[in-house]
């Protein structure tokens, strides 16, 4: 059994991830994962680091909307 974890909001969520890291929307989506990883490493607050790590895991699993939702809960960089 396969699970489709995409919805009609996925393109909007993906765009918000690009915007969060100020990346051009033409860059490969995989670069968002790289930026999430670096942001988690650079975070000095444990809760912020955990948030970026959670967003990275969700993004890696394909839960784009959930990853974008986690980033909306974090303080801006």
mmJSON file of the N, C-alpha and C atoms, coordinates in Angstrom:
{"data_MODEL":{"atom_site":{
"group_PDB":["ATOM","ATOM","ATOM","ATOM","ATOM","ATOM","ATOM","ATOM","ATOM","ATOM","ATOM","ATOM","ATOM","ATOM","ATOM","ATOM","ATOM","ATOM","ATOM","ATOM","ATOM","ATOM","ATOM","ATOM","ATOM","ATOM","ATOM","ATOM","ATOM","ATOM","ATOM","ATOM","ATOM","ATOM","ATOM","ATOM","ATOM","ATOM","ATOM","ATOM","ATOM","ATOM","ATOM","ATOM","ATOM","ATOM","ATOM","ATOM","ATOM","ATOM","ATOM","ATOM","ATOM","ATOM","ATOM","ATOM","ATOM","ATOM","ATOM","ATOM","ATOM","ATOM","ATOM","ATOM","ATOM","ATOM","ATOM","ATOM","ATOM","ATOM","ATOM","ATOM","ATOM","ATOM","ATOM","ATOM","ATOM","ATOM","ATOM","ATOM","ATOM","ATOM","ATOM","ATOM","ATOM","ATOM","ATOM","ATOM","ATOM","ATOM","ATOM","ATOM","ATOM","ATOM","ATOM","ATOM","ATOM","ATOM","ATOM","ATOM","ATOM","ATOM","ATOM","ATOM","ATOM","ATOM","ATOM","ATOM","ATOM","ATOM","ATOM","ATOM","ATOM","ATOM","ATOM","ATOM","ATOM","ATOM","ATOM","ATOM","ATOM","ATOM","ATOM","ATOM","ATOM","ATOM","ATOM","ATOM","ATOM","ATOM","ATOM","ATOM","ATOM","ATOM","ATOM","ATOM","ATOM","ATOM","ATOM","ATOM","ATOM","ATOM","ATOM","ATOM","ATOM","ATOM","ATOM","ATOM","ATOM","ATOM","ATOM","ATOM","ATOM","ATOM","ATOM","ATOM","ATOM","ATOM","ATOM","ATOM","ATOM","ATOM","ATOM","ATOM","ATOM","ATOM","ATOM","ATOM","ATOM","ATOM","ATOM","ATOM","ATOM","ATOM","ATOM","ATOM","ATOM","ATOM","ATOM","ATOM","ATOM","ATOM","ATOM","ATOM","ATOM","ATOM","ATOM","ATOM","ATOM","ATOM","ATOM","ATOM","ATOM","ATOM","ATOM","ATOM","ATOM","ATOM","ATOM","ATOM","ATOM","ATOM","ATOM","ATOM","ATOM","ATOM","ATOM","ATOM","ATOM","ATOM","ATOM","ATOM","ATOM","ATOM","ATOM","ATOM","ATOM","ATOM","ATOM","ATOM","ATOM","ATOM","ATOM","ATOM","ATOM","ATOM","ATOM","ATOM","ATOM","ATOM","ATOM"],
"id":[1,2,3,4,5,6,7,8,9,10,11,12,13,14,15,16,17,18,19,20,21,22,23,24,25,26,27,28,29,30,31,32,33,34,35,36,37,38,39,40,41,42,43,44,45,46,47,48,49,50,51,52,53,54,55,56,57,58,59,60,61,62,63,64,65,66,67,68,69,70,71,72,73,74,75,76,77,78,79,80,81,82,83,84,85,86,87,88,89,90,91,92,93,94,95,96,97,98,99,100,101,102,103,104,105,106,107,108,109,110,111,112,113,114,115,116,117,118,119,120,121,122,123,124,125,126,127,128,129,130,131,132,133,134,135,136,137,138,139,140,141,142,143,144,145,146,147,148,149,150,151,152,153,154,155,156,157,158,159,160,161,162,163,164,165,166,167,168,169,170,171,172,173,174,175,176,177,178,179,180,181,182,183,184,185,186,187,188,189,190,191,192,193,194,195,196,197,198,199,200,201,202,203,204,205,206,207,208,209,210,211,212,213,214,215,216,217,218,219,220,221,222,223,224,225,226,227,228,229,230,231],
"type_symbol":["N","C","C","N","C","C","N","C","C","N","C","C","N","C","C","N","C","C","N","C","C","N","C","C","N","C","C","N","C","C","N","C","C","N","C","C","N","C","C","N","C","C","N","C","C","N","C","C","N","C","C","N","C","C","N","C","C","N","C","C","N","C","C","N","C","C","N","C","C","N","C","C","N","C","C","N","C","C","N","C","C","N","C","C","N","C","C","N","C","C","N","C","C","N","C","C","N","C","C","N","C","C","N","C","C","N","C","C","N","C","C","N","C","C","N","C","C","N","C","C","N","C","C","N","C","C","N","C","C","N","C","C","N","C","C","N","C","C","N","C","C","N","C","C","N","C","C","N","C","C","N","C","C","N","C","C","N","C","C","N","C","C","N","C","C","N","C","C","N","C","C","N","C","C","N","C","C","N","C","C","N","C","C","N","C","C","N","C","C","N","C","C","N","C","C","N","C","C","N","C","C","N","C","C","N","C","C","N","C","C","N","C","C","N","C","C","N","C","C","N","C","C","N","C","C","N","C","C","N","C","C"],
"label_atom_id":["N","CA","C","N","CA","C","N","CA","C","N","CA","C","N","CA","C","N","CA","C","N","CA","C","N","CA","C","N","CA","C","N","CA","C","N","CA","C","N","CA","C","N","CA","C","N","CA","C","N","CA","C","N","CA","C","N","CA","C","N","CA","C","N","CA","C","N","CA","C","N","CA","C","N","CA","C","N","CA","C","N","CA","C","N","CA","C","N","CA","C","N","CA","C","N","CA","C","N","CA","C","N","CA","C","N","CA","C","N","CA","C","N","CA","C","N","CA","C","N","CA","C","N","CA","C","N","CA","C","N","CA","C","N","CA","C","N","CA","C","N","CA","C","N","CA","C","N","CA","C","N","CA","C","N","CA","C","N","CA","C","N","CA","C","N","CA","C","N","CA","C","N","CA","C","N","CA","C","N","CA","C","N","CA","C","N","CA","C","N","CA","C","N","CA","C","N","CA","C","N","CA","C","N","CA","C","N","CA","C","N","CA","C","N","CA","C","N","CA","C","N","CA","C","N","CA","C","N","CA","C","N","CA","C","N","CA","C","N","CA","C","N","CA","C","N","CA","C","N","CA","C","N","CA","C","N","CA","C","N","CA","C","N","CA","C","N","CA","C"],
"label_alt_id":[null,null,null,null,null,null,null,null,null,null,null,null,null,null,null,null,null,null,null,null,null,null,null,null,null,null,null,null,null,null,null,null,null,null,null,null,null,null,null,null,null,null,null,null,null,null,null,null,null,null,null,null,null,null,null,null,null,null,null,null,null,null,null,null,null,null,null,null,null,null,null,null,null,null,null,null,null,null,null,null,null,null,null,null,null,null,null,null,null,null,null,null,null,null,null,null,null,null,null,null,null,null,null,null,null,null,null,null,null,null,null,null,null,null,null,null,null,null,null,null,null,null,null,null,null,null,null,null,null,null,null,null,null,null,null,null,null,null,null,null,null,null,null,null,null,null,null,null,null,null,null,null,null,null,null,null,null,null,null,null,null,null,null,null,null,null,null,null,null,null,null,null,null,null,null,null,null,null,null,null,null,null,null,null,null,null,null,null,null,null,null,null,null,null,null,null,null,null,null,null,null,null,null,null,null,null,null,null,null,null,null,null,null,null,null,null,null,null,null,null,null,null,null,null,null,null,null,null,null,null,null],
"label_comp_id":["UNK","UNK","UNK","UNK","UNK","UNK","UNK","UNK","UNK","UNK","UNK","UNK","UNK","UNK","UNK","UNK","UNK","UNK","UNK","UNK","UNK","UNK","UNK","UNK","UNK","UNK","UNK","UNK","UNK","UNK","UNK","UNK","UNK","UNK","UNK","UNK","UNK","UNK","UNK","UNK","UNK","UNK","UNK","UNK","UNK","UNK","UNK","UNK","UNK","UNK","UNK","UNK","UNK","UNK","UNK","UNK","UNK","UNK","UNK","UNK","UNK","UNK","UNK","UNK","UNK","UNK","UNK","UNK","UNK","UNK","UNK","UNK","UNK","UNK","UNK","UNK","UNK","UNK","UNK","UNK","UNK","UNK","UNK","UNK","UNK","UNK","UNK","UNK","UNK","UNK","UNK","UNK","UNK","UNK","UNK","UNK","UNK","UNK","UNK","UNK","UNK","UNK","UNK","UNK","UNK","UNK","UNK","UNK","UNK","UNK","UNK","UNK","UNK","UNK","UNK","UNK","UNK","UNK","UNK","UNK","UNK","UNK","UNK","UNK","UNK","UNK","UNK","UNK","UNK","UNK","UNK","UNK","UNK","UNK","UNK","UNK","UNK","UNK","UNK","UNK","UNK","UNK","UNK","UNK","UNK","UNK","UNK","UNK","UNK","UNK","UNK","UNK","UNK","UNK","UNK","UNK","UNK","UNK","UNK","UNK","UNK","UNK","UNK","UNK","UNK","UNK","UNK","UNK","UNK","UNK","UNK","UNK","UNK","UNK","UNK","UNK","UNK","UNK","UNK","UNK","UNK","UNK","UNK","UNK","UNK","UNK","UNK","UNK","UNK","UNK","UNK","UNK","UNK","UNK","UNK","UNK","UNK","UNK","UNK","UNK","UNK","UNK","UNK","UNK","UNK","UNK","UNK","UNK","UNK","UNK","UNK","UNK","UNK","UNK","UNK","UNK","UNK","UNK","UNK","UNK","UNK","UNK","UNK","UNK","UNK","UNK","UNK","UNK","UNK","UNK","UNK"],
"label_asym_id":["A","A","A","A","A","A","A","A","A","A","A","A","A","A","A","A","A","A","A","A","A","A","A","A","A","A","A","A","A","A","A","A","A","A","A","A","A","A","A","A","A","A","A","A","A","A","A","A","A","A","A","A","A","A","A","A","A","A","A","A","A","A","A","A","A","A","A","A","A","A","A","A","A","A","A","A","A","A","A","A","A","A","A","A","A","A","A","A","A","A","A","A","A","A","A","A","A","A","A","A","A","A","A","A","A","A","A","A","A","A","A","A","A","A","A","A","A","A","A","A","A","A","A","A","A","A","A","A","A","A","A","A","A","A","A","A","A","A","A","A","A","A","A","A","A","A","A","A","A","A","A","A","A","A","A","A","A","A","A","A","A","A","A","A","A","A","A","A","A","A","A","A","A","A","A","A","A","A","A","A","A","A","A","A","A","A","A","A","A","A","A","A","A","A","A","A","A","A","A","A","A","A","A","A","A","A","A","A","A","A","A","A","A","A","A","A","A","A","A","A","A","A","A","A","A","A","A","A","A","A","A"],
"label_entity_id":["1","1","1","1","1","1","1","1","1","1","1","1","1","1","1","1","1","1","1","1","1","1","1","1","1","1","1","1","1","1","1","1","1","1","1","1","1","1","1","1","1","1","1","1","1","1","1","1","1","1","1","1","1","1","1","1","1","1","1","1","1","1","1","1","1","1","1","1","1","1","1","1","1","1","1","1","1","1","1","1","1","1","1","1","1","1","1","1","1","1","1","1","1","1","1","1","1","1","1","1","1","1","1","1","1","1","1","1","1","1","1","1","1","1","1","1","1","1","1","1","1","1","1","1","1","1","1","1","1","1","1","1","1","1","1","1","1","1","1","1","1","1","1","1","1","1","1","1","1","1","1","1","1","1","1","1","1","1","1","1","1","1","1","1","1","1","1","1","1","1","1","1","1","1","1","1","1","1","1","1","1","1","1","1","1","1","1","1","1","1","1","1","1","1","1","1","1","1","1","1","1","1","1","1","1","1","1","1","1","1","1","1","1","1","1","1","1","1","1","1","1","1","1","1","1","1","1","1","1","1","1"],
"label_seq_id":[1,1,1,2,2,2,3,3,3,4,4,4,5,5,5,6,6,6,7,7,7,8,8,8,9,9,9,10,10,10,11,11,11,12,12,12,13,13,13,14,14,14,15,15,15,16,16,16,17,17,17,18,18,18,19,19,19,20,20,20,21,21,21,22,22,22,23,23,23,24,24,24,25,25,25,26,26,26,27,27,27,28,28,28,29,29,29,30,30,30,31,31,31,32,32,32,33,33,33,34,34,34,35,35,35,36,36,36,37,37,37,38,38,38,39,39,39,40,40,40,41,41,41,42,42,42,43,43,43,44,44,44,45,45,45,46,46,46,47,47,47,48,48,48,49,49,49,50,50,50,51,51,51,52,52,52,53,53,53,54,54,54,55,55,55,56,56,56,57,57,57,58,58,58,59,59,59,60,60,60,61,61,61,62,62,62,63,63,63,64,64,64,65,65,65,66,66,66,67,67,67,68,68,68,69,69,69,70,70,70,71,71,71,72,72,72,73,73,73,74,74,74,75,75,75,76,76,76,77,77,77],
"pdbx_PDB_ins_code":[null,null,null,null,null,null,null,null,null,null,null,null,null,null,null,null,null,null,null,null,null,null,null,null,null,null,null,null,null,null,null,null,null,null,null,null,null,null,null,null,null,null,null,null,null,null,null,null,null,null,null,null,null,null,null,null,null,null,null,null,null,null,null,null,null,null,null,null,null,null,null,null,null,null,null,null,null,null,null,null,null,null,null,null,null,null,null,null,null,null,null,null,null,null,null,null,null,null,null,null,null,null,null,null,null,null,null,null,null,null,null,null,null,null,null,null,null,null,null,null,null,null,null,null,null,null,null,null,null,null,null,null,null,null,null,null,null,null,null,null,null,null,null,null,null,null,null,null,null,null,null,null,null,null,null,null,null,null,null,null,null,null,null,null,null,null,null,null,null,null,null,null,null,null,null,null,null,null,null,null,null,null,null,null,null,null,null,null,null,null,null,null,null,null,null,null,null,null,null,null,null,null,null,null,null,null,null,null,null,null,null,null,null,null,null,null,null,null,null,null,null,null,null,null,null,null,null,null,null,null,null],
"Cartn_x":[0.843,0.0,0.892,0.597,1.352,0.535,1.248,0.596,0.959,-0.046,0.175,0.114,1.266,1.305,1.303,0.889,0.806,-0.648,-0.828,-2.152,-2.03,-3.116,-3.09,-2.276,-1.96,-1.19,0.32,0.749,2.175,2.984,2.561,3.355,3.498,2.471,2.536,3.494,3.432,4.326,5.777,6.009,7.368,7.878,7.031,7.42,7.775,7.036,7.335,8.669,9.045,10.357,11.47,11.28,12.249,12.364,11.239,11.244,11.905,11.705,12.284,13.807,14.403,15.858,16.332,15.41,15.71,16.412,15.904,16.435,15.593,16.219,15.427,14.578,13.375,12.461,12.896,13.95,14.47,15.552,16.014,17.017,16.404,17.23,16.701,16.118,15.01,14.361,15.267,16.18,17.096,17.934,18.153,18.946,18.237,16.922,16.188,16.613,16.74,17.199,18.574,19.467,20.798,20.707,19.859,19.703,19.076,18.139,17.557,18.623,19.482,20.546,21.518,21.943,22.874,22.222,20.952,20.251,20.173,19.959,19.912,21.279,22.332,23.677,24.045,23.603,23.959,23.111,21.985,21.073,21.723,21.618,22.177,21.132,19.874,18.79,18.377,18.293,17.979,16.612,15.633,14.29,14.277,15.031,15.118,15.827,16.919,17.644,16.725,15.971,15.038,13.973,13.534,12.542,13.074,14.31,14.912,15.147,15.568,15.77,14.444,13.383,12.066,11.619,11.822,11.45,12.256,13.537,14.373,13.851,13.509,12.986,11.673,10.792,9.52,9.738,10.628,10.932,11.505,12.415,13.033,12.005,11.014,9.965,8.921,9.0,8.063,6.879,6.893,5.798,6.124,6.032,6.442,5.61,4.306,3.432,3.728,4.006,4.299,5.637,6.618,7.919,7.775,6.985,6.758,6.022,5.106,4.377,5.29,6.24,7.195,8.012,8.458,9.265,8.475,7.183,6.374,6.315,6.563,6.55,7.862,8.922,10.239,10.444,11.32,11.629,12.346,12.211,12.866,14.358,15.066,16.543,17.105],
"Cartn_y":[-1.173,0.0,1.241,2.151,3.399,4.487,5.469,6.595,7.863,8.597,9.865,10.974,11.573,12.605,14.01,14.141,15.457,15.905,17.178,17.761,18.956,19.648,20.812,21.954,21.915,22.985,22.764,21.633,21.33,22.367,22.824,23.851,25.138,25.538,26.736,26.523,25.341,25.027,24.99,24.412,24.359,25.773,26.618,28.014,28.713,28.428,29.074,28.591,27.335,26.845,27.562,27.735,28.509,29.923,30.534,31.906,32.009,31.0,31.028,31.151,30.457,30.491,31.448,32.238,33.228,32.589,31.424,30.724,31.034,31.12,31.255,30.005,30.175,29.047,28.109,28.481,27.63,26.68,26.861,25.955,24.582,23.528,22.19,22.129,21.45,21.343,20.67,19.83,19.16,20.164,21.339,22.342,22.821,22.737,23.117,22.2,20.914,19.976,20.341,20.76,21.193,22.394,23.337,24.534,24.193,23.269,22.837,22.2,21.394,20.729,21.756,22.708,23.739,24.607,24.952,25.772,25.035,23.727,22.945,22.949,22.827,22.831,24.195,25.253,26.614,27.14,26.511,27.017,26.921,28.004,28.01,27.608,27.82,27.438,26.005,25.187,23.772,23.562,24.38,24.231,24.575,25.597,25.982,24.879,24.356,23.265,22.059,21.711,20.589,20.846,22.092,22.454,22.271,22.743,22.563,21.089,20.32,18.889,18.193,18.573,17.998,18.352,19.622,20.047,19.279,19.039,18.283,16.861,16.224,14.855,14.812,15.757,15.794,16.048,16.98,17.295,16.071,15.367,14.183,13.095,12.982,11.983,12.408,13.653,14.139,14.89,15.148,15.896,17.39,17.926,19.304,20.305,20.107,21.045,21.041,19.876,19.779,20.441,20.248,20.891,22.411,22.922,24.368,24.855,24.049,24.416,24.528,23.619,23.674,24.959,25.313,26.531,27.784,27.764,28.938,29.121,28.066,28.155,28.649,28.6,29.006,30.506,31.082,32.501,32.71,33.88,34.164,34.251,33.922,33.897,35.272],
"Cartn_z":[0.0,0.0,0.0,-0.88,-0.925,-0.257,0.229,0.894,0.149,-0.28,-0.968,0.074,0.358,1.382,0.788,-0.455,-1.078,-1.141,-1.073,-1.23,-2.152,-2.328,-3.208,-2.611,-1.323,-0.692,-0.761,-1.294,-1.323,-2.109,-3.288,-3.982,-3.17,-2.479,-1.641,-0.484,0.123,1.239,0.769,-0.392,-0.933,-1.203,-1.728,-1.972,-0.666,0.401,1.683,2.24,1.959,2.389,1.624,0.311,-0.47,0.097,0.387,0.896,2.261,3.101,4.452,4.381,3.43,3.29,2.208,1.678,0.647,-0.554,-0.953,-2.119,-3.345,-4.516,-5.736,-5.927,-6.373,-6.543,-7.667,-8.38,-9.444,-8.945,-7.7,-7.135,-6.894,-6.903,-6.613,-5.196,-5.056,-3.748,-2.726,-3.173,-2.243,-1.467,-2.022,-1.322,-0.063,-0.041,1.166,2.305,2.017,3.04,3.561,2.663,3.091,4.024,3.68,4.505,5.861,5.884,7.153,8.041,7.445,8.196,8.789,7.974,8.439,9.512,9.325,10.32,11.654,11.615,12.852,13.533,12.758,13.337,13.912,13.262,13.68,14.826,15.1,16.125,17.5,18.245,19.596,20.634,20.341,21.237,20.939,21.962,21.77,21.125,21.511,20.933,19.451,19.08,17.668,16.885,17.445,16.789,16.582,17.624,17.515,16.448,16.336,15.328,13.917,13.694,12.363,12.058,13.061,12.839,12.521,13.217,12.936,11.524,11.139,9.785,8.745,9.017,8.092,7.932,9.035,8.951,8.176,8.454,7.731,6.246,5.933,4.536,3.821,4.498,3.914,3.629,4.495,4.308,3.277,2.825,1.818,2.38,3.665,4.289,4.23,3.024,2.749,3.556,3.574,4.299,5.791,6.337,7.762,8.085,7.212,7.412,7.394,6.448,6.374,7.614,8.121,9.327,10.536,10.648,11.756,11.671,10.477,10.337,10.688,10.446,10.819,12.327,13.076,14.533,15.121,14.312,14.796,14.639,15.479,15.302,13.972,13.408,12.123,12.335,11.277,11.36,11.211],
"occupancy":[1.0,1.0,1.0,1.0,1.0,1.0,1.0,1.0,1.0,1.0,1.0,1.0,1.0,1.0,1.0,1.0,1.0,1.0,1.0,1.0,1.0,1.0,1.0,1.0,1.0,1.0,1.0,1.0,1.0,1.0,1.0,1.0,1.0,1.0,1.0,1.0,1.0,1.0,1.0,1.0,1.0,1.0,1.0,1.0,1.0,1.0,1.0,1.0,1.0,1.0,1.0,1.0,1.0,1.0,1.0,1.0,1.0,1.0,1.0,1.0,1.0,1.0,1.0,1.0,1.0,1.0,1.0,1.0,1.0,1.0,1.0,1.0,1.0,1.0,1.0,1.0,1.0,1.0,1.0,1.0,1.0,1.0,1.0,1.0,1.0,1.0,1.0,1.0,1.0,1.0,1.0,1.0,1.0,1.0,1.0,1.0,1.0,1.0,1.0,1.0,1.0,1.0,1.0,1.0,1.0,1.0,1.0,1.0,1.0,1.0,1.0,1.0,1.0,1.0,1.0,1.0,1.0,1.0,1.0,1.0,1.0,1.0,1.0,1.0,1.0,1.0,1.0,1.0,1.0,1.0,1.0,1.0,1.0,1.0,1.0,1.0,1.0,1.0,1.0,1.0,1.0,1.0,1.0,1.0,1.0,1.0,1.0,1.0,1.0,1.0,1.0,1.0,1.0,1.0,1.0,1.0,1.0,1.0,1.0,1.0,1.0,1.0,1.0,1.0,1.0,1.0,1.0,1.0,1.0,1.0,1.0,1.0,1.0,1.0,1.0,1.0,1.0,1.0,1.0,1.0,1.0,1.0,1.0,1.0,1.0,1.0,1.0,1.0,1.0,1.0,1.0,1.0,1.0,1.0,1.0,1.0,1.0,1.0,1.0,1.0,1.0,1.0,1.0,1.0,1.0,1.0,1.0,1.0,1.0,1.0,1.0,1.0,1.0,1.0,1.0,1.0,1.0,1.0,1.0,1.0,1.0,1.0,1.0,1.0,1.0,1.0,1.0,1.0,1.0,1.0,1.0],
"B_iso_or_equiv":[0.0,0.0,0.0,0.0,0.0,0.0,0.0,0.0,0.0,0.0,0.0,0.0,0.0,0.0,0.0,0.0,0.0,0.0,0.0,0.0,0.0,0.0,0.0,0.0,0.0,0.0,0.0,0.0,0.0,0.0,0.0,0.0,0.0,0.0,0.0,0.0,0.0,0.0,0.0,0.0,0.0,0.0,0.0,0.0,0.0,0.0,0.0,0.0,0.0,0.0,0.0,0.0,0.0,0.0,0.0,0.0,0.0,0.0,0.0,0.0,0.0,0.0,0.0,0.0,0.0,0.0,0.0,0.0,0.0,0.0,0.0,0.0,0.0,0.0,0.0,0.0,0.0,0.0,0.0,0.0,0.0,0.0,0.0,0.0,0.0,0.0,0.0,0.0,0.0,0.0,0.0,0.0,0.0,0.0,0.0,0.0,0.0,0.0,0.0,0.0,0.0,0.0,0.0,0.0,0.0,0.0,0.0,0.0,0.0,0.0,0.0,0.0,0.0,0.0,0.0,0.0,0.0,0.0,0.0,0.0,0.0,0.0,0.0,0.0,0.0,0.0,0.0,0.0,0.0,0.0,0.0,0.0,0.0,0.0,0.0,0.0,0.0,0.0,0.0,0.0,0.0,0.0,0.0,0.0,0.0,0.0,0.0,0.0,0.0,0.0,0.0,0.0,0.0,0.0,0.0,0.0,0.0,0.0,0.0,0.0,0.0,0.0,0.0,0.0,0.0,0.0,0.0,0.0,0.0,0.0,0.0,0.0,0.0,0.0,0.0,0.0,0.0,0.0,0.0,0.0,0.0,0.0,0.0,0.0,0.0,0.0,0.0,0.0,0.0,0.0,0.0,0.0,0.0,0.0,0.0,0.0,0.0,0.0,0.0,0.0,0.0,0.0,0.0,0.0,0.0,0.0,0.0,0.0,0.0,0.0,0.0,0.0,0.0,0.0,0.0,0.0,0.0,0.0,0.0,0.0,0.0,0.0,0.0,0.0,0.0,0.0,0.0,0.0,0.0,0.0,0.0],
"pdbx_formal_charge":[null,null,null,null,null,null,null,null,null,null,null,null,null,null,null,null,null,null,null,null,null,null,null,null,null,null,null,null,null,null,null,null,null,null,null,null,null,null,null,null,null,null,null,null,null,null,null,null,null,null,null,null,null,null,null,null,null,null,null,null,null,null,null,null,null,null,null,null,null,null,null,null,null,null,null,null,null,null,null,null,null,null,null,null,null,null,null,null,null,null,null,null,null,null,null,null,null,null,null,null,null,null,null,null,null,null,null,null,null,null,null,null,null,null,null,null,null,null,null,null,null,null,null,null,null,null,null,null,null,null,null,null,null,null,null,null,null,null,null,null,null,null,null,null,null,null,null,null,null,null,null,null,null,null,null,null,null,null,null,null,null,null,null,null,null,null,null,null,null,null,null,null,null,null,null,null,null,null,null,null,null,null,null,null,null,null,null,null,null,null,null,null,null,null,null,null,null,null,null,null,null,null,null,null,null,null,null,null,null,null,null,null,null,null,null,null,null,null,null,null,null,null,null,null,null,null,null,null,null,null,null],
"auth_seq_id":[1,1,1,2,2,2,3,3,3,4,4,4,5,5,5,6,6,6,7,7,7,8,8,8,9,9,9,10,10,10,11,11,11,12,12,12,13,13,13,14,14,14,15,15,15,16,16,16,17,17,17,18,18,18,19,19,19,20,20,20,21,21,21,22,22,22,23,23,23,24,24,24,25,25,25,26,26,26,27,27,27,28,28,28,29,29,29,30,30,30,31,31,31,32,32,32,33,33,33,34,34,34,35,35,35,36,36,36,37,37,37,38,38,38,39,39,39,40,40,40,41,41,41,42,42,42,43,43,43,44,44,44,45,45,45,46,46,46,47,47,47,48,48,48,49,49,49,50,50,50,51,51,51,52,52,52,53,53,53,54,54,54,55,55,55,56,56,56,57,57,57,58,58,58,59,59,59,60,60,60,61,61,61,62,62,62,63,63,63,64,64,64,65,65,65,66,66,66,67,67,67,68,68,68,69,69,69,70,70,70,71,71,71,72,72,72,73,73,73,74,74,74,75,75,75,76,76,76,77,77,77],
"auth_comp_id":["UNK","UNK","UNK","UNK","UNK","UNK","UNK","UNK","UNK","UNK","UNK","UNK","UNK","UNK","UNK","UNK","UNK","UNK","UNK","UNK","UNK","UNK","UNK","UNK","UNK","UNK","UNK","UNK","UNK","UNK","UNK","UNK","UNK","UNK","UNK","UNK","UNK","UNK","UNK","UNK","UNK","UNK","UNK","UNK","UNK","UNK","UNK","UNK","UNK","UNK","UNK","UNK","UNK","UNK","UNK","UNK","UNK","UNK","UNK","UNK","UNK","UNK","UNK","UNK","UNK","UNK","UNK","UNK","UNK","UNK","UNK","UNK","UNK","UNK","UNK","UNK","UNK","UNK","UNK","UNK","UNK","UNK","UNK","UNK","UNK","UNK","UNK","UNK","UNK","UNK","UNK","UNK","UNK","UNK","UNK","UNK","UNK","UNK","UNK","UNK","UNK","UNK","UNK","UNK","UNK","UNK","UNK","UNK","UNK","UNK","UNK","UNK","UNK","UNK","UNK","UNK","UNK","UNK","UNK","UNK","UNK","UNK","UNK","UNK","UNK","UNK","UNK","UNK","UNK","UNK","UNK","UNK","UNK","UNK","UNK","UNK","UNK","UNK","UNK","UNK","UNK","UNK","UNK","UNK","UNK","UNK","UNK","UNK","UNK","UNK","UNK","UNK","UNK","UNK","UNK","UNK","UNK","UNK","UNK","UNK","UNK","UNK","UNK","UNK","UNK","UNK","UNK","UNK","UNK","UNK","UNK","UNK","UNK","UNK","UNK","UNK","UNK","UNK","UNK","UNK","UNK","UNK","UNK","UNK","UNK","UNK","UNK","UNK","UNK","UNK","UNK","UNK","UNK","UNK","UNK","UNK","UNK","UNK","UNK","UNK","UNK","UNK","UNK","UNK","UNK","UNK","UNK","UNK","UNK","UNK","UNK","UNK","UNK","UNK","UNK","UNK","UNK","UNK","UNK","UNK","UNK","UNK","UNK","UNK","UNK","UNK","UNK","UNK","UNK","UNK","UNK"],
"auth_asym_id":["A","A","A","A","A","A","A","A","A","A","A","A","A","A","A","A","A","A","A","A","A","A","A","A","A","A","A","A","A","A","A","A","A","A","A","A","A","A","A","A","A","A","A","A","A","A","A","A","A","A","A","A","A","A","A","A","A","A","A","A","A","A","A","A","A","A","A","A","A","A","A","A","A","A","A","A","A","A","A","A","A","A","A","A","A","A","A","A","A","A","A","A","A","A","A","A","A","A","A","A","A","A","A","A","A","A","A","A","A","A","A","A","A","A","A","A","A","A","A","A","A","A","A","A","A","A","A","A","A","A","A","A","A","A","A","A","A","A","A","A","A","A","A","A","A","A","A","A","A","A","A","A","A","A","A","A","A","A","A","A","A","A","A","A","A","A","A","A","A","A","A","A","A","A","A","A","A","A","A","A","A","A","A","A","A","A","A","A","A","A","A","A","A","A","A","A","A","A","A","A","A","A","A","A","A","A","A","A","A","A","A","A","A","A","A","A","A","A","A","A","A","A","A","A","A","A","A","A","A","A","A"],
"auth_atom_id":["N","CA","C","N","CA","C","N","CA","C","N","CA","C","N","CA","C","N","CA","C","N","CA","C","N","CA","C","N","CA","C","N","CA","C","N","CA","C","N","CA","C","N","CA","C","N","CA","C","N","CA","C","N","CA","C","N","CA","C","N","CA","C","N","CA","C","N","CA","C","N","CA","C","N","CA","C","N","CA","C","N","CA","C","N","CA","C","N","CA","C","N","CA","C","N","CA","C","N","CA","C","N","CA","C","N","CA","C","N","CA","C","N","CA","C","N","CA","C","N","CA","C","N","CA","C","N","CA","C","N","CA","C","N","CA","C","N","CA","C","N","CA","C","N","CA","C","N","CA","C","N","CA","C","N","CA","C","N","CA","C","N","CA","C","N","CA","C","N","CA","C","N","CA","C","N","CA","C","N","CA","C","N","CA","C","N","CA","C","N","CA","C","N","CA","C","N","CA","C","N","CA","C","N","CA","C","N","CA","C","N","CA","C","N","CA","C","N","CA","C","N","CA","C","N","CA","C","N","CA","C","N","CA","C","N","CA","C","N","CA","C","N","CA","C","N","CA","C","N","CA","C","N","CA","C","N","CA","C","N","CA","C","N","CA","C","N","CA","C"],
"pdbx_PDB_model_num":[1,1,1,1,1,1,1,1,1,1,1,1,1,1,1,1,1,1,1,1,1,1,1,1,1,1,1,1,1,1,1,1,1,1,1,1,1,1,1,1,1,1,1,1,1,1,1,1,1,1,1,1,1,1,1,1,1,1,1,1,1,1,1,1,1,1,1,1,1,1,1,1,1,1,1,1,1,1,1,1,1,1,1,1,1,1,1,1,1,1,1,1,1,1,1,1,1,1,1,1,1,1,1,1,1,1,1,1,1,1,1,1,1,1,1,1,1,1,1,1,1,1,1,1,1,1,1,1,1,1,1,1,1,1,1,1,1,1,1,1,1,1,1,1,1,1,1,1,1,1,1,1,1,1,1,1,1,1,1,1,1,1,1,1,1,1,1,1,1,1,1,1,1,1,1,1,1,1,1,1,1,1,1,1,1,1,1,1,1,1,1,1,1,1,1,1,1,1,1,1,1,1,1,1,1,1,1,1,1,1,1,1,1,1,1,1,1,1,1,1,1,1,1,1,1,1,1,1,1,1,1]
}}}
